[in-house]
Amino acid sequence: ISNWSSDVNRRGCAFMGSHALWFFPFLSSNFSVHLTMLLRPLMKMSFHDTISISLSTDCIDIISSIRAMKILKRMGSPKGMWTKDARTSKVYVFNGTAEDTVYQFSSVLDFSSSPGMAHSRPIRLPSLWSGTGGAVYNGYAYYVMEGADELQVIKYDLANGTLTDSAVFPVEVADHRPVYSLNPETAVDLAADEEGLWALYTTRESESINLAKMDPDSLDIEQMWDTQCPQENAEAAFVVCGTVYVVYNTRVPSRSRVQCVFDVNDMVTNEEAPLLYFPRRYGVHASLKYNPQEKQIYAWDDGYLILYKLSLKRKLMV
């Protein structure tokens, strides 16, 4: 595993240290699961609903800087998603934007040292995933099904290989837009943090990105917000302690940067949040997945699988 490069200021300027890259091919799998679950709609709520939700932790941290990064591997696909389950510490690789096989590794070390996919466990999902907006939370994979007439969210048990639940996201297909203009394959971006499971999405009625708090057990929507963060030139986003960080770039890739922050607890405003830059790498991030246990971002950047270390501080001290 390569050395971390260090950040020299709060705006994220970094000097890269040495890095190592590995290429790994795919393995085939005979693993199969039958899709037998009936689809049901999610509970619909408007932005004006005022049902209060009970957050699971007292986390009140905000990112102060992106301290360092390291590159672990290079994949064949320029777009995809990889993440680590905070509960099990297992690593999952979703290569591509419309596939059905997830590759599981026992740890980040096992993943980085594996010759190709030799140390992985291929898991065949019951359907193709759509885009790079999947998430892994408490042993379950959550993703939007590719090619469905509705935005169908799937919950899949990664341990025993069964479809646990599915639900229709409360946005009509005809009314939705890609959540990020620079990654048009992703209709809904699912994210996990200290507070649970979230969904980011955009509709044709709004030019900004919307946020929904989801019940990870039932897939019900608990509350919705309009973040006021523009969809245009957004490449990805992630959630930390109930705060959304939307990352922007340009169509000719430059420095990725957090330009819009939305806090569901209203403890920090977008104007008060620090301006955060990512170290410049290869292109546009296809996905950014936060691990609350490690305080790290698992990033996919033009086929390179990258880790970013974060520095956090109390929101009230910003």
N, C-alpha and C positions, 0 to 999 in steps of 0.2 A: 504494500500500500504506500502510496506516495506521501511525501511530507506536505504539511499544510503550508500554504502561502499566507503571509500576514497582511492585515489591513492597516493602512497608515493613518486613516482619519475616519471620522464618522460618515463621510460620504462614500466610503467603500473603495477608495483607490487601493489597489493591491499589486504586489510584485509576486509573480508566479515562481514557485520553486520547481523542483524536478517533478515529473509526473510519469506514470506508467499507464499504458493502454493495453488492453487485451481484446481480441476479437473472439466471439464465440458463435458457432453455428447453432442450428436448431436440432432438437431431438424429436422424434415422432413418439406418439403415445396411443395406446389402444384404450385408454381410459375414456369412458363415456357416461353421460348422465342423461336421463330422459326428462324432458320439460313437461311436467304434469300439473304444475300449479296454475290455478285459475287466476287471472289478473283482476285486480280490484282497484278502484280509484283511490287516490290519496284524499285526505280531508282538505277541502279548499278553503282558503282564507284570503282576505284582501289585505292590502297594505295598511288599511285603516283599522283593522282589528287590533284590539288592545289586550288580548289574552297574555298574561305574564307567564314567562317560563322560569322554571327553577333550574339555575345553572348548577352543575354537579360539583364545581370546585370554587375556591375563593381566589382563583388566579386573576391577578390584576397587573400582569406584566405587559410591556410593549418593547418592540425591538429598538435597540439604540444603535446598533451597527451590524454589518455583515463582516465578521472578523477574518474569515479565512475560507479557503476552498481546497478541494483535492479532486482529481479526476481518477475514477476507478477503472472504467472500461469504455470501449467504443462498440456500439451495436451496429447492425446492418441497416436498420431503419432510421431515417432522420427524425421520426416522431414516435413517441411512445411514453410510457410511464413506468417508474419504478419506485418502490416504497418499502418501508419496514414497519411491521405491525408492532406497536409499542407494547402490547401485552405479551406476545409470543417471541419477539425478537427475530422472527423469520423475515426474510427478504423476498419480495415478489417483483417479477419483471413482466410487464405488459408491453411486448414489442409490436409496434405498429398501431394503426388506428381502427382496424376492423378485423380482428383475429379472435380466436377462441381458446388459445392455449396460454396459460400463465405458467411461468417457471419459478418454482419455490426453492430458496436456498436456506440452510439452517442458520446462517449468520452473514454479516457483511464480510467478515474475514473469509468465510467459505466461498462467498460469491467472488471476491476479488482474486482469490488464489486458484479458482477453478479453471482448468484448461477447457475453454469453451463452455458448454453446458453440462459437462460430465458430472458435476456434483449436484445438479438440480433434480427436482422432482416435477415433471411436467403434469399440470392439472388441466384437464379438458373441461371447459365451461359448457353449460347447456345451450349457449347461443353466442354469437359474435358480440363483442363490445363495440361501442361507438365512440370515436374520438380518443382523447387522452385524459378523460375526466373521472376515471375509476378511483376507488379508494379501498384500503384494507383497514378494518377496525375490529379489534377484539376477536380475531380469528375468522372474520367474514369478509368476503369480497363484495363490494357494491359497485355496480356499473349500469350504464344505460345501454339497452339492447339496440344493436344495429338493425336497420331496415324495417322496424316496426311502424305500424300506422299511428301509434301514439308514443310519447316519451315514456318508455317502460323502464322502471328502475328494478334491477335484479339484486337480491340478497342471496349469496351462495356460501355455504359452509365449507371452508377450505380443508378442514380436518377430516370430515367424513364424506365429502364429495356429494352433497345433496343441495338441491334448490330449497332454500328455507322460506322465501317469500318473494313476492313481486307486487309492484303497484304502478299505477299510471301517475306520472308527475302532472300537477294541475296547470299545465300550459298546453294549449292546442298546438299540434305540429305546425299548422298553417300560421300560427301567431308567434312562433319562437324564432329567434335569430341565434347565430353562434354567440356564445358568451364572450368570446374574444375575437376581435376582427383579424388578428394575425394568426389565429389558429381556427379556421372555419370548420374543421371537422368536429369540434367539441360543442355539443348543444347544452350539456349540463356538466358542470365541474363539481364533483363530490369531494369534500375535504373533511379531515378529522383533526381535532385538537384536544386540549385538556377538557373542554366542555362537551365533546361528543361529535355528532355528525352534522355536516352542513352541506348545502347545495347552492351553487352560484349559477345564474342563468340570466338571459336577456330576452325581452319580448319586442315585437315590432312597435308596440305602443310607447316604448321607452328607449331612449338612447343611452341609458345607464344600466349598470349591472345590478341585478337584484340578488338578495340573499334569503335563504330559507333555513330554519333550524328543523332538522329531521329527528324523529324518534328512531334510533337504530334498531330497535326491536320490531316495531310495527310498521315502519316506513311512513308513518303519519307526519304531516307538516304541523309543527307546533307554532311557528310564527314566521312572518315574512317582513322584509325591509327593502326599501329602495336605497341603495348605498350612495346614489348620486355620482358614482365613479363611472366615467365614460367608457363605453365599449370600444370606441374607435382607438386603434393603435395599442390596445391591450393585448398582451401575449399570454398571460397566466395570472393566477392569484393563489393565495393560501390564507389560512386562518390560524391565528395564534391567540389564545386566551380570549376568544370571542371577538377579536379584532381582525377585519379583513384587510389584507395588503394586496393591492392590485399593481401588477408590474407592467410597465409600458416599454415599447421599443419603437423602431421605425421600420418601414418596409425595406429600406436598405439597412440591415442590422447594424446597430451601434451599441452603446452601453445600456443594458437593461437597468431599469430604475423603478423604485416604488414612488409613484406620483399621487396615489390616492389611498387614503386610509379611512376605514369606517369601523367604529366601535359600537357594538350593540348596547353596551352599558353606558354610553355617553360620557365616559370618563376622560376621553381625549378627542379632540377635533382634528380634522385633516390639516388645519393650519398649524397646530401644535406638534404634529408628528415630525420626527426627523426625516430629512431627505436621504434616502438610501440608494446607493448604487451597487450593482453587482460587478465583480471583476469581469472585464471584457473577455469573452471567449470566442465562440465560433459563429453563432447565428442567433436565432430566436428560441427562447425556452418553449418547448412543447408542453411541459408540465413542471409544476413545483409542488412537492408534497412534504408537509411539515411532520416531524416526529417529536411529539411533546416530551418524551422521556429524555431524548438526547439534545433537544433544542437545535436540531439540524434540519436543513432542507434537502430533500432528495430531488435532484433536477435532471431533466433530459434536455440536452442542448445539441441539436443537429447530430444526433447519434452518440454523443458523449454523455456518459453517466457520471454525474458530479454530485459532491456533497458540499454544502455551504454551512459553516458554523455561525451561529447567531449569538450576539450579546443582548441580554434583556435587562430592563430595569423597570421599576414600578411606574405605572401610568401616572400616578399622582405627582411624580417627580419630573415628568417631562416638561 
